[in-house]
Amino acid sequence: MAFYFDYFPTVNYDIKKNNKFELLTNITVRFKFKDLLLTRNNIFFDYVVREGQRPDTLAFDYYGDATLDWIILLSNNIVDPIFDWPMDEKTLTEFIKNKYTSIQLAKSTVHSYEKILNRQFKTKDGTTIPERYLEVDQTTFNTLSSSNRRIVYKYEYEERLNEQKRHIKLINSNNVEDIVNEVSNILK
């Protein structure tokens, strides 16, 4: 993401308030993909981030340039690549351990209760229909049959959140040069 700021204009600023101006990157300038563009199928496609894959390695693998990681982050509204990008298994385990003091505690502390509306299944044509569930309170949970309810523990909750972060959109490589040029024109 560091290369993203290469496109930003600079400004003279007296940061120490001593009448000695320094040339700084103007980070107050913003660029955002229009929401309309984010829904266009011919510009974006779905991608699942592999274990241990970083934005810069993905940018290199797909666009041939690791410095274009900012395009991946920006197009997925990722502001903090440390916490908004999926963690690898080791990092996730450490994160959970630090957040809940121990893995055992995270695996035994209830996060929420769920009513299972339907389980995941495949249709005759091979389409996978995802599981649907609804978060409920403990009183409602207790009235449900054991086959239609589930307790979600803190550990599983954190795993789910991390797994959801794996599903991103990549900009079609044919559009990247146009986007880079447009960003350069807007910010300079």
N, C-alpha and C positions, 0 to 999 in steps of 0.2 A: 504494500500500500504506500510505501514511502515515495515511489515514483509518481504517484497521483499528484503530489504537490508540485512536481516539475512544471505542470501546466498552469499553475496559479500565478497571478501577477505579483510583483514585488512593490513595496512601499517603503519610503523613508520614514523612520519612526524613532522618536527620542524615548527609548525604553527606560533609561535610567533618570529621565527628567533632568539632564545636565546640559542640554543644548548640543549634544553630540548625537547626530542622527545616524542610525544604522539601517542598512538595506535588509528588509525582512520579507518573508513570504506572507502575503495577505491571506491568512487562513479564514477570514470572515466571508470570503466569497464562496458561494455554494453552487453546486450543480446537482440536479436530480433528474433521473429518467422520468418522463411523463408516465403517469399511471396507465394511460392508453397503450403506450408502447410495451409495458410489462405484460399485457394480456395478448399481444399478437403472437400467434403461433409460428409465423414464418421468420420471426426475428429471434425467438427464444426456443429452447427445447429443454425438457426435463432431464436432470442429471442427478445421480446418487453419488455423493462423495464417498470414496473408498477410505477404509481404515488408514489413518496416518497421513492422508493426503492434505496438503496445505494449499492455500489460494495461489501462491507463487508457483508451486509445482504443477497445479492444474492449469494455470495460465500458460506455462511452458509446454505442457503436454498437448493442450488443445490449440493455443494460438501461436505457439512457437516463440513466446516472449514472456519470461517470468515477470517482467515489469508491468504487465497488463493485469496483474492480480486485482488492481483497484476496480477494473471493469466488472469482475466477478462479484466483488464485495458490494459495489454500488448498485448493481442490477438486482441484488438480493436484499437490499436495505440492511446490509450488515455494517453496523457502526463500530462495533468492538470485535475485531477478529479473534480476540482471546476467548471471549465468552459466547459470541454469536456463531462462531464456526464450530462444527462438531469436533469433540475431543476424541483422541485415540483412547483405547481401553485403559491404558496405564494412567493417563492424565485424568480421565473420568473417575477412576477408582480413588486417586489422590484427592480430587475435588470433593467427592462424596465423603471421604474419610475426614477431611478438614471441616466440611460443612456440618456433619452430624456427629463428629468426634470418633466414630468407629463405623466400620462396614456392618458389623453385627447389629448395632443400634439402628442404622438406616434400613436394614432388612427386617427389623422387628417393629418399627414405628409406623403406625397407620398414617398415610397421607390423605386418602379419600376412599369413598365407597362408590361402587358402580353397579348399575343395573345393565345387564347385557341385553341389548335389543335384538341383535342377530350376530351370529358368529361369522367369521370369514368363510366364504365358500366360492367355488368355481361354477360358472354356468356351463351349459352344454357346449357352447362355442369356445370355452377356455378362458373367458373373462373372469378375473378375480374380483369379487365383490368384497370390499373390506368390512371388517367387524365394525359394528356400531354399538356405542354404549353411552350411557348417560350418568353423570355424577349425581349421586343422591345423598341425602343425610343418613345418619346411622339408624334412625327410627324406620325410615322407608326401607333401608337395606335389610333390616331384621324381618320385614314382612315378606321378602322375596324368597322364592325357592332357591336352594343351593346351586342349582344349575343355571340360574338367571342372575347371579350376583357375583361380585368379586371385590376383594379388598386390595387396594393398591398401596403398597408400602413405599416409603420415601426412596429407597434404592431403585425400585422399578419406575417410580415417577421420574427420577433424574435420568435413568436410561431412556425412557420414552422421549423426554425433552431433547436429549442428545441425538436420538435417532431421527426425530423430526427435522433437526438442523441439517441432516444429510441430504435432504431433498431440496435441491436448489434449481435455479434456471440458469442456463448458459446462453450467452448471446451467440448466435450463429457466426462462425468465423468470417463469413462473407461480409458481415456488417461492421466488424470491429474497426477497420480503417476509417470508415465514415464516422463512427462514433468518436474515435480519437481526434479526428480533424474537427468535428463539431465542438467537442469539449475545448480543444485548443483555441478555437475561434471565440467561443463564449467567454472563456476565462482570461484571455489576454487582451 
